[in-house]
Amino acid sequence: MEIVVKKQSLRKQLEDIIVDISWAKIAKRYFEKSPSWIYHKMDGIDGNGNVSGFTTEEKQQFKGALYDLSERIRKSADAL
């Protein structure tokens, strides 16, 4: 019996925070890219509608951006 593991989409993985973050700001600040670039990447397509997504390096950079943002939020909360 073959077990098929379906990979969860990035949008699904980010479901809890997707509406609370300015992805346009993340694209600009951490990648120096346009808002459409990050939305396409999150949807798993490139600018031409072809199947694509984040490269391994971009995923690590994206992860670092989220960690940095979470640390900035924590510091702001601690300052209150």
C-alpha positions as CSV (number, residue, x, y, z in Angstrom):
1,M,0.0,0.0,0.0
2,E,1.4,3.4,-1.0
3,I,1.0,6.3,1.3
4,V,0.7,9.7,-0.4
5,V,1.6,12.7,1.7
6,K,0.2,15.9,0.3
7,K,2.3,18.9,1.0
8,Q,0.4,21.7,2.6
9,S,0.5,25.0,0.6
10,L,2.4,27.9,2.0
11,R,-0.9,29.9,2.3
12,K,-2.4,27.2,4.3
13,Q,0.6,27.0,6.6
14,L,0.3,30.8,7.2
15,E,-3.4,30.7,7.6
16,D,-3.3,31.9,11.2
17,I,-1.4,35.1,10.5
18,I,-2.1,35.7,6.8
19,V,-4.5,38.6,7.3
20,D,-2.5,40.2,10.1
21,I,0.8,40.9,8.2
22,S,1.6,43.3,5.5
23,W,3.1,40.9,2.9
24,A,4.0,43.9,0.7
25,K,6.2,45.3,3.5
26,I,7.8,41.8,4.0
27,A,8.6,41.7,0.3
28,K,10.1,45.2,0.3
29,R,12.0,45.0,3.6
30,Y,13.4,41.5,3.5
31,F,13.6,40.7,-0.2
32,E,13.6,44.1,-2.0
33,K,10.8,42.8,-4.2
34,S,7.3,43.9,-5.2
35,P,4.2,42.9,-3.4
36,S,3.0,40.9,-6.4
37,W,6.3,38.9,-6.2
38,I,5.6,37.6,-2.7
39,Y,1.9,36.9,-3.4
40,H,2.9,34.9,-6.5
41,K,5.5,33.0,-4.5
42,M,3.0,32.3,-1.7
43,D,0.5,31.0,-4.3
44,G,3.3,28.8,-5.8
45,I,3.4,30.5,-9.2
46,D,5.7,32.8,-11.0
47,G,4.8,36.1,-12.7
48,N,3.8,34.3,-15.8
49,G,1.4,31.9,-14.1
50,N,3.8,28.9,-14.2
51,V,4.2,26.6,-11.2
52,S,7.0,28.0,-9.1
53,G,7.4,29.0,-5.5
54,F,10.2,29.9,-3.1
55,T,13.6,28.4,-3.7
56,T,15.2,26.7,-0.7
57,E,17.3,29.9,-0.1
58,E,14.2,32.1,-0.3
59,K,12.4,29.8,2.1
60,Q,15.2,30.3,4.6
61,Q,15.2,34.0,4.0
62,F,11.4,34.1,4.5
63,K,11.7,32.1,7.7
64,G,14.3,34.6,8.9
65,A,12.0,37.5,8.1
66,L,9.2,36.0,10.1
67,Y,11.5,35.3,13.1
68,D,12.8,38.9,12.8
69,L,9.3,40.3,12.7
70,S,8.2,38.2,15.7
71,E,11.2,39.4,17.7
72,R,10.4,43.1,16.8
73,I,6.8,42.5,17.9
74,R,7.9,40.9,21.1
75,K,10.3,43.8,21.9
76,S,7.5,46.3,21.2
77,A,5.1,44.5,23.5
78,D,7.8,44.3,26.2
79,A,8.3,48.1,26.0
80,L,4.7,48.8,26.9
